[in-house]
Every structure is written in structure tokens, then in C-alpha cells.
Amino acid sequence: MLNTPLGNVKVIVNGEEEKLEIHSLLKSKANFTVDSRYQVSLEWIEKGNVIDCILNIENDSYIASGIESGEELALISFYKGNTKLSIGVIGDKKGIKYEYLQNGIRMTVFESQSSSFMPMNIAWLSMSDSELKDIYCWLAADPNID
């Protein structure tokens, strides 16, 4: 579980919460700067797995969400006040069905994978200028750029 300003991010595989190995990533690159940026990964992916990467949202909290996918990217973002949090996974992988949930992303593996590694990036930012900085979390949460 990863603690964030908007709630805890969890990875659940086949209904069971996974113990995560969390890696801190650079908060700043040429095209973005964020408050925090992490990568969690599953070291194995097997046919039949259902993998959820979700934000545990408090019942009394209003958090808006939006799908922000891209080429080879499945990404969902959450907004509360001036804070944006994004969760991104490598998308468009053959044999994986991607679904957007109200609180995260679900990946259903229906074909064996050539790689058993599934990185998921999580980034957040308190935005003083949302029109200018909104894209920063999107870029920071894309595992394809690391």
C-alpha cells in the first residue's frame, strides 16, 4: 500500500491485496515536475490473473476522476481541490484487457505474457496553475518513459 494525499493506493491480484515493493522515482525531468512519483510492480503475471490498481477513497471524500489514456498507456487521474494524482500502466499489451474502474484500473490477463513484469507509476502534484501543470502528472505516471 502506498500512502498519498488522496488516499492509499493498493494493488489487488485475484481478490488478494499484494505486498508492494515501492520504488521512488525522480520527481523532475525535462518535461515535468511533481510532488512525488513512485513505481510499484508485480514480478509475475499469469494467465487468468485479475489485477486491480486502485485508490482507496474515503466515503466522505469527493474526488473526481478521469480517464487519460495514451499510446501504449492506460492511465486514470483523480482530482481533489488543487491536487491531482495519476496512476499509469503500460497499455495496449496483447492478451490483457484493460478496464477503468471508478477508483482505478483493472487488468485481466487472458493470454500468457512474454514478460512477467508489470510496472505501475503513481504521481501527484499540488497545482498552482492547473491549466499549465495538469499534464505533469500524466507524464510522470507514464511507465513507458522510465
Buried (B, 14 or more C-beta within 10 A) or exposed (E): BBEBBBBEBBBBBEEEEBEBEEEEBEBEBEEBBBBBBBBBBBEEBEEEBBBBBBBBBEEEEEBEBEEBBBEEBBBBBBBBEEBBBBBBBBBEBEEBEBEBEEBBBBBBBEEEBEEEEBBBBBBBBEBEEEEEBBEBBBBBBBBBBE
